[in-house]
Amino acid sequence: MGFLFSEAELSITFARLAQAAKNEEKRKREQANARLGYDRIQYFLSKPKPPMDQAEKEKLSPLISELKERLTELGERFEE
């Protein structure tokens, strides 16, 4: 499940780039990449296997929270 950490970190980078973008087209592109990463993470976390242990969940959770917060600031909406 280590790829989820990479996906989260990469998606946070895309969200940061979107927040800093001066060009609207670039902002939209980076935001879309960040959202795609978020959605991928959620998809894999919804699968029953392979399970993550508690330590992995605790390490991934703040990354997902940061990504979701940045995406919300960019105008993304989430179903809860």
C-alpha positions in Angstrom: 0.0 0.0 0.0 3.1 2.2 -0.2 1.9 3.6 -3.5 -0.9 5.4 -1.7 1.6 7.5 0.2 3.3 8.4 -3.1 -0.1 9.2 -4.6 -1.1 11.4 -1.7 2.2 13.3 -1.7 2.1 13.8 -5.5 -1.5 14.9 -5.3 -0.7 17.4 -2.5 2.1 18.8 -4.8 -0.5 19.2 -7.6 -2.8 21.0 -5.2 0.0 23.4 -4.1 0.8 24.1 -7.7 -2.9 24.8 -8.4 -3.0 27.2 -5.5 0.1 29.1 -6.6 -0.8 29.2 -10.3 -1.3 32.6 -11.9 -2.6 31.1 -15.1 -6.2 29.8 -14.9 -5.6 26.9 -17.4 -2.6 25.7 -15.3 -4.7 26.0 -12.1 -7.5 23.9 -13.5 -5.1 21.3 -14.9 -3.2 20.9 -11.6 -6.4 20.9 -9.6 -7.8 18.1 -11.8 -4.6 16.1 -11.3 -4.9 16.6 -7.5 -8.5 15.6 -7.5 -7.8 12.5 -9.6 -5.2 11.4 -7.1 -7.6 12.0 -4.2 -10.3 9.9 -5.9 -7.7 7.1 -6.6 -6.7 7.0 -3.0 -10.4 6.8 -1.9 -11.0 4.0 -4.4 -8.2 1.9 -3.2 -9.0 2.5 0.5 -12.6 1.3 -0.2 -11.3 -2.1 -1.4 -11.3 -4.9 1.2 -7.8 -6.2 0.3 -5.0 -5.7 1.1 -5.8 -4.3 4.5 -3.7 -1.5 5.9 -2.5 -1.8 9.4 -3.2 0.9 12.0 0.3 2.5 11.7 -0.1 2.9 8.0 -3.6 4.4 8.4 -2.3 6.9 11.0 0.5 7.9 8.6 -1.7 8.3 5.6 -4.6 10.0 7.3 -2.9 13.5 7.7 -1.9 13.4 4.1 -5.4 12.7 2.9 -6.7 15.5 5.3 -4.2 18.0 3.9 -5.1 17.1 0.3 -8.8 17.3 0.9 -8.4 20.7 2.7 -6.4 22.1 -0.2 -8.9 20.8 -2.7 -11.7 22.3 -0.8 -9.9 25.6 -0.8 -9.7 25.3 -4.6 -13.5 24.8 -4.8 -13.8 21.0 -4.9 -16.8 19.5 -3.2 -17.0 16.1 -1.5 -19.8 13.7 -0.8 -19.7 12.7 2.8 
